[in-house]
Amino acid sequence: IHDVLHTFDVTYGISINIIAIMIIMFKTPAALKEYSHILLNTSIIELFSFLAHFIVNGRLFIDYPAVFCISEGPCRLVSHEFCSIMAGFMNINMIYSMSMVCLSFWYRRRIVEKRGLLGRVRLQLLICLLFLPHTLHITVFFFVKSPSVTLEPVVQRFYKASHN
C-alpha cells in the first residue's frame, strides 16, 4: 500500500506544481506580477521536493531516540550517499517552503495595509535571503550525518523489536 500511496502522492504533487508554474508564468495578470514571484518560487520548491520524494521513496522509522529513513527509490541505483543527500534536500525544501508561506502572508498583509509594492528585485533578494539559513543547514548536514556503521545496530534493534 505504501508504493501505491507514494506513487499517487508524487504524481499528483508533480502534476499540480507543473500546472501552477505554467499558470503563474503565462496567465498572471499585470497587477499580480510582483506577488507571482513568491508563488512561482513556492511552486518550484514544491516541485523539487516532490521530485526528491520520488527519487528517495523513503520510509520513516522512529525508534526512540533514533529516527531514520530507509530509501526504496531509484536513488539506490546511484549510491547510499546520494539517497542521503536527496532525503536531506527534500527535508530542507519542506522547511524552506514554510518560509515562503510566511513571506507570502507578510507580503499580502503589506498590500492590504496599503504600504505599497516592494519591487521585484527587492522581493527576489528577500526570497534569496530567506534561503541563506538553509545553506548553513545543508553544510552542517554533510558534516554531522551518522556513518552506516553507527546506524546499522539501531536499524537491527528496530527490526528485532518490531518482529517479536
Helices and strands as residue ranges (DSSP letters): H 2-27, G 30-32, H 33-56, E 58-63, E 66-71, G 74-77, H 80-112, H 120-144, H 148-162
